[in-house]
Amino acid sequence: MNLVDTYQHFMSQYLSLKSEWGTVIDVAGILVITALLDLLTRGIFACLHRRVLKTRNLWDDALYRSVNGPLQVLLWIAGVSIAIVLATSPDHPWRDYVPKVRGILITLTMVWFAFRLIGTIEKNALARAARRHDKLDATTADAIAKLVRAVTLIIAGLVLLDQFGVSPSGLLTFSGVGGIAVGFAARDVLANIFGGVTVYLNRPFSVGDWIRSPDRDIEGTVEAIGWRATTVRRFDMRPLYVPNAVFSNVALENPSRMSHRLINETIGIRYEDAAIVPDLVEDIRSMLDEDENIDSEQVILTYLDSLSASSLDLLVYCYTHTTDWAEYLAIKQGVLQRVQDRIREHGGAISFPTTTIHIPGELVVARAEQQGSDDDDQEEIDSEKVQSEEKRDVARERASDQGKVGPDDAGEQ
């Protein structure tokens, strides 16, 4: 049996079933073909999965992950719409809505595909840049992805309006008239949006930066930059949502972009150690110059800074190479410990707050005489107490003897 005979046999069977079941067999056939195409595409994607993962191309991986899903939905939209057209008569009221519904569903599916493609490309680009140590900023990638998504939504909105019979030219005319009222009502939202655009363009900070503002209570790590607000994670782990318009009106500091960290300490020694100050200062400066963790190309200052109430204050001023907080604290601890060692080696000591009281000589003599008279009075009082105690003891002994020998005793009589 050749191919022509097979086709003729199939058509004869089909026509016989159609004469018996009518359009039901057509609808069932369309749905079966759609299901088979769905399974076929899924099998093809399963076979391509390993090959796509082996390639280093960014686009084939993104296209594979994005099209798997929307393609099957498009197949079912086409199959169901064809089945509805075959199952309904030309004058059926539902038939007029089939093209519009099909167009709306296709538009939404394409938006879904575009969003998946944009997200996959963004994710893969950042991952590849991290592996290759390329300078691809996450903030820039996020801004471009959001911009492409916004353009996609605008195009999809115009297409949907055309599906509903709304003319885009009429909409633009209405936007020119009503845009003023809408802009006035949503001026805060627009201010935040333009603030977000300003942040993306000027880039005063990026995702992951530590920022703080001297004008507002804003300090923490940037987690996300949105169109309306920026999410800042405070150091107590509480999220802070800052409207983007705020960044246009406040001073902002970005400590994450510092090149060095500053060590600025004041160490006090005793006034008795004033003679060792010149040699001690030179010794500390030499120690800092030889330290590999201290940047010798930056300013290094070690001087007698001030004369305090109870100490001679020495200034230790230098910069570290590292900007990491933990490493900086370890370096600072080592510097302070070695400064203390240098002070002890020179025979000095760290000062602590003290108070000296000077008493006039006349007040000292008067105090001594008063103390002597107080001592004599105290001795007289003590002697009187001793005599009274002795009298009490004698009286107590006599009372005891009288209790032992009664008045009927013959010796007593």
Number of C-alpha atoms within 10 A of each C-alpha: 5 6 8 9 10 11 11 11 11 12 12 12 11 15 13 12 15 14 10 11 11 13 16 15 17 18 19 12 15 20 17 13 14 19 16 12 15 18 13 13 17 16 12 10 16 12 11 12 14 10 11 19 12 9 11 10 11 15 16 15 20 21 18 17 18 21 17 16 16 19 17 19 15 17 17 18 19 15 19 18 18 16 19 14 17 16 17 13 11 11 8 10 10 12 17 12 10 16 13 16 15 16 18 19 16 17 18 16 18 18 18 15 19 20 19 19 20 18 17 19 22 18 15 16 18 18 13 14 14 12 9 9 9 10 9 14 13 18 18 15 16 19 20 15 16 17 12 14 17 12 11 15 16 12 14 17 15 15 18 18 15 15 17 13 10 13 13 14 9 10 12 12 11 11 13 11 10 11 13 11 12 11 13 10 11 11 12 14 17 16 18 23 19 17 22 26 18 16 23 20 11 9 12 15 20 21 18 16 17 21 21 19 15 11 10 11 8 17 19 22 23 21 17 17 23 20 19 20 20 23 19 26 20 17 11 7 10 10 15 18 17 16 21 25 23 16 18 15 10 12 12 18 15 16 15 15 13 9 11 18 19 14 19 12 14 16 17 21 21 16 17 12 18 13 11 13 18 11 10 24 21 12 16 20 18 12 15 23 15 11 13 10 17 24 19 16 9 12 9 17 16 20 19 19 14 13 12 12 11 16 21 23 21 21 18 23 17 23 23 22 18 17 17 12 10 10 14 20 13 10 18 20 12 11 20 15 10 15 21 16 14 18 20 13 11 15 11 21 18 14 17 10 10 8 6 6 4 5 8 7 9 9 9 11 11 11 11 12 11 11 11 12 11 11 12 11 10 11 12 11 11 11 11 11 11 12 11 10 11 12 10 11 11 11 10 11 10 10 10 11 10 10 9 7 11 10 10 8 8 7 7 8 6
